[in-house]
Amino acid sequence: MKHLPKHLQPRWRYLAVELESWPDAQFDRGDFQRELWYAAQNLYGDSGSAAADLTVLSFSFADGDGETIVRAYRGEEDRARAALTCISTVNGSPVGVRVAGISGTVRACEERYLGRRAGTPKERDVVFEDESRPAVVRDSRIDVRGADGFIGATQLDFE
């Protein structure tokens, strides 16, 4: 089978996406891909979501922080961004999704927008609501373990 000429090959755009959730959240590429497809289908219907052809290419998520690359057809970037903003939970865990940037190649997407999250989460005890509680500290974010799960806080909450 012959390849298509370059002018007939599909043109892609790659969206660098940053993910944030509670430190105990567990999900993988397949879970995120499923939620992305459901979000696009609920927002645009079958034909609209097929036209965007959203695919998760690379995925990393650990300790509540992650990043991924989502592929979409050129001209469908706005639809892809809108579908990504409709994702609120993945595998039962609440998740925050932020598009860091859009690029024309996977390599440029990785170099420009991904891999910037530095530092490893640290566990320590903090005093919150007059009790000593375990917390996970990531950059300026502090997730305090409460009776019903985690509570999000910042350094300003402890000063």
N, C-alpha and C positions, 0 to 999 in steps of 0.2 A: 504494500500500500504506500502510495506517495504522500509526502507531507504537503500541507497546504502552503501556498506561497505566503510570504511574510505579510503582505497587505490583507490577506484573508484570515489570518490567525486571530484568535480572540485577544483583546487587550485587557489587562488586569490592573487593578489597583490594590495595594496592600495597606491595611489599616493596623497600626500598632495600638494595642489595647492593653491598658493596665487594669488589674483586678485587685480588689481589696475586700476582705471578709474577716470574720472572727478568727482568732488563732487556731481554734479546734475544727475549723471547716475542712471537710474532705471531699474533693471532687476532682475529676480528671478531664482530659480533652473530650472524651465522648459525652460526658454529662454537659459540658459547656456547649458543645456542638448541637446537642439535642435542644437545649434551651434557646439557642440562637435560631434554629430552624423554626421552633414553635413561635417565637416572638415575631419572626418575619412573616410566617404564615398567618398569624392572628392579625397582624397589622396590614398586610397587603393582599392576603388571599393566596391561593395556589399559584396562579399565573404570575403575580407580582413577585412572590418569593423565588419562583423559578427564574425569573428574569434577572434578579440580583445575583443568584447562584453563590450564596455566602458559604464559605468553607474555612474552617479553622485549620491553619497549616502547622504552626509550631505552638506549643503550649507548655508553660511551666507554672506550677502553683504549689507553694509550701508555706506553712506557718502563717497563713492569712494573707500573703502577698503573692501576686503572680503577674504574668504578662503573656500575651499571645499575639499572633498575627492572623488577621482575618482577610481572606481574599474575596474580592467582588469585581464584577465587570466594570470597566471604565464607564463613567456616566451614572453609575448606581451608587456612588459613594454616599450621597445624602440618605438614600434609602437604607444603606448598611448602618450608618450612624444612628438613624432613627430606630432601627430594629435592635441595635445594641443597647440603646437607652431604655428599651422596654424590658430588659432582663433585670429582675429584682432578686431572684433566688436561683441557686443552682444546687441541685441535690438536697433541697431542704434548708440550705444555709443562705442567709441574706448576703448579697454581694453588691459591691459598688463597681461600676464599669466606667472607665474614662478612656476616650480615644486620644492618644498622645500625638498622633500625626498620621499622614497618608503619604505613601510613596509609590513610585512606579516599579520598583524592584524589591524583592525580598531582602537582598543584601543592604540596600540603602535604608530600608525600613529598620532593620536590626541595628545598623550603625548609628543612625540619627536619633532614634526614639527609644530603643529598648536597652536593657542592661544598666540603666542608671540608678536603679534602686540598690543602694549599698547598705551594708550593715546587717547583722544578724539579730533576731529578736532576743531580748534578755528577759529572764524571769526574775522578779523580785517581789518582796512584800511591801505593800503601801498601806497607809491608814486612810480608809475611805468609809464615810458614815460612822465614825468613831469606832471602827473595828480594823484590825490588821487583816488584810486580804492578799492573796496572791494576784500578781498582775504580770502581763506581758508588755514589755516596752519595746516599741519599734519607732525609731527616729523621734518625732515629737508626739507620737500617739501612745496612749497607755490604755490597754484593755484590762479592766479590773474584773475578776471573776466574782460574780454575785450569786445569790441563791438561785436565781432563775436563768443564769447564763452570764454572758459578758456584758459589761457596761463600758461604753466608749468615753474616754476622757483625754485631756491634754495636760501639759505641764502647768498651765494657768489654773487648772482646777485644784492643784496641790500647793499653791503658793498662798 
